[in-house]
Amino acid sequence: MRFARILTAGALAAATLLGPAAAAAPADTPSPSPSGEDGSTPTEAGTSFRTATPVEQGQKATANGSSGDYLYWVFPADAGDRPTVRASVTLPEPTARHGAADWRIDVYDGLRRRQPCMYGMQSRTAAADAAKVELSCTLRPVRALADPWSDDPLPGSYYIRLTVTAQPEQDQGLPVRAEVEAVSRQAGGAWAVDGSLAEPLVPGVSADERRKEEEAALDWSSGWWSDRWIWTGAGGLLAALAGIGGYVLTRGSGRPARVAPGA
């Protein structure tokens, strides 16, 4: 009876610990959708990595450009994020076009390494009479730390590049309108590792700009915390309770029998 009470208390304690874990890092809950301080969204795109337009996760950005331009945006991603980038391109009127066009979206990390898409339509052909073309790319989960030789995604800046890769020469320079958005789902403790980067990968900025980037990163960097700590703590608690229960059982069975007085 006493052992049963101990096990019941252990189960309740574990439920108390594991309950916040599910609420703290739901695997299928999108990250909050931030917006600009004045509620506006970016309405232009850069033409290179250096001039990429900053955009927050969950914030839609638009830009007008010409067919054949390279359009760039950049967003921050932290360890545990699994970013998905979506792009929609409004094409010129079919009467102005001379054939199909191939559009492509690429995502590069802070070291400007192109990151592979785990799934999504990264490249798509727009028919000559299509009004829009939609693309998407879901990256691997961002890791807090990785071996120097690996190309694992790491915390820091992620660059979006949108362009047409093949089209009739006569269609070069036709006006297009692009809309992009980056969102993340939390990968959870299964992707957590021990250790972290000294600072997010944000290359090609001056010392003053880097300081501003690091200050801004405090708003989205999760630091050392991982839901692995909760699961590890719960496992340790259950192991301790099992040990106490075993001790109580063995101690009870080893007591000497009482001898009645006068026997």
HELIX and SHEET records of a PDB file:
HELIX    1   1 ARG A    2  ALA A   24  1                                  23    
HELIX    2   2 PRO A   94  ALA A   96  5                                   3    
HELIX    3   3 GLU A  169  ASP A  171  5                                   3    
HELIX    4   4 GLY A  189  TRP A  191  5                                   3    
HELIX    5   5 ALA A  207  ALA A  217  1                                  11    
HELIX    6   6 ARG A  228  SER A  253  1                                  26    
SHEET    1   A 5 THR A  53  PRO A  54  0                                        
SHEET    2   A 5 LEU A  71  ALA A  77  1                                        
SHEET    3   A 5 GLY A 156  ALA A 166 -1                                        
SHEET    4   A 5 ALA A 101  TYR A 108 -1                                        
SHEET    5   A 5 SER A 123  ALA A 126 -1                                        
SHEET    1   B 4 ALA A  61  SER A  66  0                                        
SHEET    2   B 4 PRO A 175  GLN A 186 -1                                        
SHEET    3   B 4 ASP A  81  THR A  90 -1                                        
SHEET    4   B 4 LYS A 132  THR A 138 -1                                        
END                                                                             
